[in-house]
Amino acid sequence: MANVQWSLGGDLNVNRVGYGTMKLTGWPRGERPDRDTALAILRRAVELGVNHLDTSNYYARDGVAANELIRTALHPYPDNLVIVTKVGALVEGHDIGLPAAEHRGLTPDGLRRGVEANLRSLGVDRLDVVNLRLGDRGHTDAPLEAALETLMSLRAEGLVRHLGISNVSQSQVARARAVADIVCVQNLYNISARDDDPLVDICAQAGIAYVPFFPVGGFQPLTAEHLTTVAGRLGATVPQVALAWLLARSSNIVLIPGTSSLAHLEENIAAGQLRLTDDDLVQLNA
């Protein structure tokens, strides 16, 4: 199958359909699976070929934490498993309830605490990729360069392998690339939310992975026309077509759909095998 992998930073080969762990915790809101189901989802994902997990230490609510679930389910980790995490204004899951002025995650000390918390909770000596997450709760124009310089110093210490950025504008991507080697950009993007079309192409030209969060809509249902028609014609589900559209959109798009259902996990991974015809794409892009 063509274009089944992407190389993060030139040395971490990931399959283009990965898995996002946020829904395993119900953070920041919503239902979550029971513990046994959450562990089974993680193990099944790896069995089905997923070697890219997206997580964060602050994906935690009411004692249920994504990193702890990953460690329990999969440690010692397969050699080819890439775990991508993130740091930002939030350090712990409950920080989301604090006023923005009380968030200290984007300070040098806060970023170090965030990285060390991820190392500790995942049980690793070095994080494969750390995304700097911006734009949360009043931190829309955070000190991007200073934060990246802190993360670069942590990388120099051997605690981080590669850096990415998340929830950023096109101009912030340009600023970040002037300071650091960026291997991935993680932003809101799906067939119904395409404001980042130019940024997808910029990243592709630069050899940077583009990782859309909420690839099948997240908390907002997909509204793109023709999804149901194409799905019916192909004998697929609407989320599968939405994921296949992303994979067809650009070879640098790497997916991390999250789910709390084993059945949906298998459907999402199967979307990697779904082939959209030129006519399908014309209809979906109309």
C-alpha positions in Angstrom: 0.0 0.0 0.0 1.5 3.3 -1.0 2.2 6.0 1.5 1.5 3.9 4.5 4.2 5.5 6.7 5.7 8.8 7.5 9.1 9.5 9.0 9.0 11.9 12.0 12.3 13.7 12.1 13.8 11.3 9.6 14.3 8.5 12.1 10.9 7.6 13.6 8.8 5.7 11.1 5.1 5.7 12.0 2.1 4.2 10.3 -0.2 6.9 9.1 -3.1 5.7 11.1 -2.3 6.0 14.8 -4.3 6.4 17.9 -5.1 9.3 20.2 -5.6 8.4 23.9 -7.6 11.3 25.2 -11.0 9.6 25.0 -9.7 6.8 27.3 -9.8 9.2 30.2 -13.0 11.3 29.5 -10.8 14.4 29.7 -11.8 17.2 29.6 -15.4 16.1 29.5 -17.4 13.1 28.3 -17.7 9.4 29.0 -14.9 7.0 29.1 -14.5 3.2 28.9 -14.0 1.0 31.9 -10.3 0.3 32.7 -10.3 -3.2 31.2 -11.7 -1.9 28.0 -9.2 1.0 27.9 -6.3 -1.4 28.3 -7.8 -3.8 25.7 -8.1 -0.9 23.2 -4.4 0.0 23.6 -3.3 -3.6 23.2 -5.6 -4.2 20.2 -4.4 -1.0 18.5 -0.8 -2.3 18.6 -1.9 -5.7 17.4 -3.5 -4.1 14.4 -0.3 -2.2 13.5 -0.6 1.1 15.3 2.9 2.3 16.2 2.1 5.9 17.0 0.2 7.0 20.1 -0.7 10.5 21.0 -1.0 11.4 24.7 -0.2 13.9 27.4 0.3 13.8 31.1 -2.6 16.2 31.5 -5.0 13.7 29.9 -6.3 12.7 33.3 -9.6 13.0 35.2 -10.8 11.5 38.4 -7.8 9.3 38.8 -7.8 7.9 35.2 -4.7 9.0 33.3 -3.8 8.2 29.7 -0.1 7.8 30.4 -0.7 5.3 33.2 -3.0 3.3 31.0 -0.4 3.2 28.2 2.3 2.1 30.6 0.1 -0.6 32.1 -1.1 -1.9 28.8 2.1 -1.8 26.7 5.3 -1.5 28.9 7.9 -2.7 28.1 7.1 -0.9 24.8 7.6 -2.5 21.4 10.8 -1.2 19.8 8.9 0.5 17.0 6.3 2.2 19.1 6.4 6.0 18.9 4.7 7.9 21.8 4.0 11.6 21.1 3.1 13.7 24.0 2.5 17.4 24.6 3.2 20.2 27.1 1.8 23.6 27.4 -0.2 25.9 29.7 -1.6 22.9 31.5 0.5 20.5 33.6 -2.1 18.4 35.3 -5.6 17.5 34.0 -7.4 19.5 36.7 -5.4 22.6 35.7 -8.0 23.2 33.0 -10.4 24.5 35.8 -7.9 27.2 36.9 -8.0 30.8 35.8 -5.5 31.4 33.0 -3.4 33.6 35.2 -2.7 30.6 37.5 -1.4 28.4 34.6 2.4 28.1 34.9 3.0 25.4 32.3 4.6 27.7 29.8 7.3 28.9 32.1 10.8 27.3 32.0 10.0 25.5 35.2 6.5 24.5 34.1 7.7 23.1 30.8 10.4 21.1 32.7 7.8 19.8 35.1 5.6 18.9 32.2 8.3 16.9 30.4 9.4 15.2 33.6 5.8 14.3 34.5 5.5 12.6 31.0 8.8 10.8 31.4 7.8 9.5 34.9 4.2 8.5 34.0 5.2 6.8 30.8 8.2 5.1 32.4 10.7 6.2 29.8 14.1 8.0 29.8 13.4 10.0 26.7 10.3 11.2 25.0 10.1 10.5 21.3 8.3 13.7 20.4 7.0 16.6 22.5 4.5 19.0 21.0 4.4 22.5 22.4 0.7 23.2 22.8 -0.4 26.9 22.5 -3.7 28.7 22.5 -5.2 27.3 25.7 -7.4 29.4 27.9 -6.0 32.9 27.4 -2.6 31.8 26.2 -3.2 32.6 22.6 0.1 34.4 21.9 2.3 32.7 24.4 6.1 33.2 24.4 6.6 30.8 21.6 10.3 31.3 21.0 11.2 31.2 24.7 9.2 28.1 25.3 10.9 26.3 22.4 14.3 27.3 23.6 13.5 25.7 27.0 12.4 22.5 25.2 15.5 22.6 23.1 17.6 22.7 26.3 15.7 19.7 27.6 16.4 18.0 24.3 20.1 18.8 24.7 19.9 17.0 28.1 18.6 13.9 26.3 15.1 14.1 27.7 13.4 14.8 24.3 14.1 13.4 20.9 12.1 15.7 18.6 9.9 18.7 18.9 6.5 19.6 17.4 3.9 22.3 17.9 0.2 22.2 18.4 -2.8 24.5 18.0 -0.9 27.2 16.1 -1.3 29.6 13.3 0.6 29.7 10.1 2.7 32.6 11.3 3.5 30.8 14.6 4.7 27.8 12.6 7.0 30.1 10.7 8.3 31.6 13.9 8.8 28.1 15.4 10.7 26.9 12.4 13.1 29.9 12.8 14.0 28.7 16.3 13.9 24.9 16.2 13.6 21.8 14.0 9.9 21.0 14.0 8.9 17.5 13.0 5.1 17.8 13.3 2.2 20.3 13.5 -1.0 19.2 15.3 -4.0 21.3 14.6 -7.7 21.2 14.2 -8.5 19.9 10.7 -11.0 17.6 9.0 -13.2 17.5 6.0 -15.6 20.0 7.5 -12.9 22.3 9.0 -10.4 23.2 6.4 -9.0 26.6 7.4 -5.6 24.9 7.6 -5.5 23.9 3.9 -2.6 26.2 3.2 -0.7 25.0 6.3 -1.1 21.4 5.3 0.7 22.2 2.0 3.4 24.3 3.6 4.2 21.4 6.0 4.2 18.9 3.2 6.7 21.0 1.3 8.9 21.3 4.4 8.8 17.6 5.2 6.8 18.2 8.4 4.0 15.8 9.4 0.6 17.4 9.8 -1.4 15.7 12.5 -5.1 16.7 12.6 -6.9 16.5 15.9 -10.6 15.9 15.8 -10.2 14.2 12.4 -13.8 12.9 12.4 -15.3 16.0 14.1 -14.5 15.7 17.8 -17.2 17.4 19.8 -18.7 18.8 16.6 -20.4 16.5 14.1 -19.1 16.5 10.5 -21.1 18.6 8.2 -19.5 18.1 4.9 -21.9 17.3 2.1 -21.7 14.0 0.2 -20.0 12.0 3.0 -23.1 9.8 3.5 -23.4 9.3 -0.2 -19.8 8.2 -0.7 -19.9 6.1 2.4 -22.9 4.2 1.1 -21.4 3.7 -2.3 -18.3 2.2 -0.8 -20.0 0.2 1.9 -18.1 2.2 4.6 -19.0 4.4 7.5 -18.9 8.2 7.4 -16.0 8.3 9.9 -14.0 5.9 7.7 -14.6 8.1 4.6 -13.6 11.2 6.6 -10.3 9.5 7.6 -9.7 8.2 4.1 -10.2 11.7 2.7 -7.5 13.0 5.1 -5.1 10.2 4.0 -5.7 11.1 0.4 -5.5 14.8 1.0 -1.7 14.8 1.5 1.0 12.2 2.2 2.3 14.1 5.2 -1.0 13.8 7.1 -0.7 11.4 10.0 -3.9 10.4 11.8 -4.6 9.9 15.5 -8.3 9.2 15.8 -9.4 8.5 19.3 -12.2 6.2 20.5 -13.4 4.5 23.6 -14.8 1.6 21.6 -13.0 -1.5 20.3 -15.3 -1.8 17.4 -14.7 1.8 16.3 -11.0 1.3 16.8 -11.0 -1.5 14.2 -13.1 0.6 11.9 -10.8 3.5 12.1 -7.7 1.4 11.4 -9.5 -0.3 8.5 -10.0 3.2 7.0 -6.3 3.1 6.1 -7.2 0.5 3.5 -10.1 2.4 2.0 -9.4 3.8 -1.4 -11.3 6.8 -2.6 -11.6 7.2 -6.4 -11.1 10.4 -8.2 -14.8 10.7 -8.6 -15.3 10.2 -4.8 -12.7 13.0 -4.1 -14.4 15.3 -6.6 -17.7 14.8 -4.9 -16.3 15.1 -1.4 -14.4 18.3 -2.3 -17.4 19.9 -3.9 
